[in-house]
Amino acid sequence: MANSTRITSVRQQGERLRVGVESGAAGFAPVLGRALPPLDFMVGMDASAVLAIRARIEDDEAAALVEAACIDCVGRAAMSPAHQWLGGPTRFKVRGLSLLEGASIPKDAWALRVPIPAKAPARAFVDAVRRRLDEILAAAPKAELVLDGRGALTAAEAARLLPVLERYHLLWFNEPCPADNPAEIAKICDETVVPLGFGDGFSRPEQFAPLIDAGVVQCLRLNVARLGPLGVRKVAALGESEYLGVSVTSPTHAWWESAAIHVAGSLANVTHVDLSKTPMNDGYALLRNEPGFGTEGA
Amino acid sequence: MRRRTFLGSTLAAGAASQAMQEGQRPLGARAFDAVGSQARITGVKVFGVSISKESDRPYVFVKLETNQGLVGWGEGTLEGKAAAVMACAEDFREFLIGADPMLVEHHWQSMYVHSFYRAGPVMGSAISAIDQALWDLRGKLLGVPVYKLLGGPVDPKGVRGYYHARAGTKAELEQLRESAIRDGVTCFKTGIPGYWEWNAGRKQIRQAVEQLRVVREALGPDIDIGVDFHAKTSPSVAGVLVKELEPLHLLFIEEPCPPENARAMARIAKRTTTPIATGERLVAHYGVREVLYQRAADILQTDINHVGGITALWKVGAMADAYGVKLAPHACEGPIGGLATVHVDAATPNFLVQEICSGVKPEEKEKIWEEWLGFPAMRMVDGRFPLPEKPGLGFDLSEESLKKYPFQGTRPMARVFHPDGSVAAW
């Protein structure tokens, strides 16, 4: 396919970006309302040269989106699922992590990401967290849990929760506080064995290095729509050398979830993928073998 | 070869697995029947190749054969330990026969983790050879050069490289400069002279600095120079030398002390503005973790024939990028590893420069490489290694062509001693 992946067209079709190549193949990625920068420069470039393409796009998330569309495209052109193109598969299925929203608790849930309750005075808040976790485990006793702080607490507020959380053996406490201050996070981390997860909002691999160096993160949260497929692979390598697991997340959208599954399926150290739109069986989503990311996703 | 007929087809993969005898599948392979390709590894061949009787680094090549008629080549040449690497590569046969070659990360993990002892240079080199061969196959199966599978090329013009400065006198160095300007070569590497003890007196320090000053003067300000300390100096001696050499504005100083102790190297790095390079003896991406954490180096030089092949070298580059560190891989073995490295370089945004242990004039070994591969492998054009265009690693090699250079046993690397009889580093 020496010249068959030369880009012939790049355009937004409704809510998705379409990258077309000489062979007639095309790759897609949903733009999800994002304003894309001018991408005409891509015409004539090889769709596989995603690093050179990315280097010309300043907006990290737009670059990640374009990268994903290009990898979808070259996978389709080669009739190869993206997980194979990226070096996988390392597994034939990936564990899903479902976001628990609303009052209804799925009884057969395997892994749930539970947002923290609304903030309240200190004692009341600790009690509210405990009640919520107890309620979930009573309804779904086999579920593994991730408590998601969404960066909304201060380090001190998060630290106050930890003695309570230890007995729940959470998979990890996600973003207990903002991720930008490793010294602050260290205050939490030094006092607990509850694994901490960070990275949902990061769009560059180098943002992870200070947290890893400080030893304050035990689960790297890799957003494929912010980092791009190769960026996820890079941070996963960084984590692997520190014996850290990674969890892949994405926007709540079937196409992005499919992309997340493919990328996760190429990693050695992935533990979970955030999934809300994807069917699962016994807590797992199967890798699929259609070319590219397997869905054109509008 | 009908690539589209065997890639990504669940049904077809199932059919292929049925054709494979039960005993020919590696442990765990069946789990991937629904998500792998139809391709299966049917043969693993390990070659020791001595291009001279005296060589301390007979080449170790691995060839993987498949049921698709495609083959993959890789290299695991390890200086002074060829036979050990060959035996280790043979040990991995049962990991590979009947396996899907597309699953390169899975195979890397299996070889590394299931070996329990997690690498070391002998196993790292064996894994390197197999990993390169798997990537060669992956590229051939997908119909693309390997660097495209890694997101490259960053620069389609090729990969900047350097030769070794094979010159003894100032006049020879000046000739070298002229050749370099004519050929577009922008960088050379030389070594620090002599053998060094735990401490060094002013005479030896002055001689070394003067010799390197002459190199800089003769090559001029427009050519970058790297100086390899070859881990011959202790941190205290290196600390003095790196300060003295700052006015030469070197591109890097390599291995200013032995590589096992990143903290010791970090002390040297703190004392100089000259970038410190290291990594050729480090195995796996795990091996560079402490170097990065300790800020011991500005440039990583892991060797694709030891670090764990393309998979591990790419990970080292990715890790280095997150720390603002450059990648300048070591390459002093055979042509397969050299070419494999160029693919990773081409797909590494933080790539700096690629070594080849040769001079501006092609050496005898390179004539043999050309005889094998049909083109001048690892020869620069306008100061850059051209990017291969053919699928995989970009070359064809016949077993027949290697027969002229049968394996003649392992030879140790140079063994040198101080005047008092104690062991010195070469």
Interface residues (C-beta under 8 A of the other chain):
Chain A: M1 A2 D46 S48 A49 V50 L51 A52 A55 E67 V74 A78 M79 S80 P81 H83 Q84 W85 G87 G88 P89 T90 R91 F92 P205 E206 F208 A209 D213 L230 R233 K234 V235 A237 L238 E240 S241 E242 G265 S266 L267 A268 L286 L287 R288 N289 E290 P291
Chain B: R3 R4 L7 G8 S9 T10 A13 A31 F32 A34 V35 G36 S37 M102 L103 V104 E105 H106 W108 Q109 R138 L142 G143 V144 K148 L149 G151 G152 P153 V154 D155 P156 H285 Y286 V288 R289 Y293 T311 W314 K315 A318 M319 D321 A322 Y323 G324 A347 P349 E389
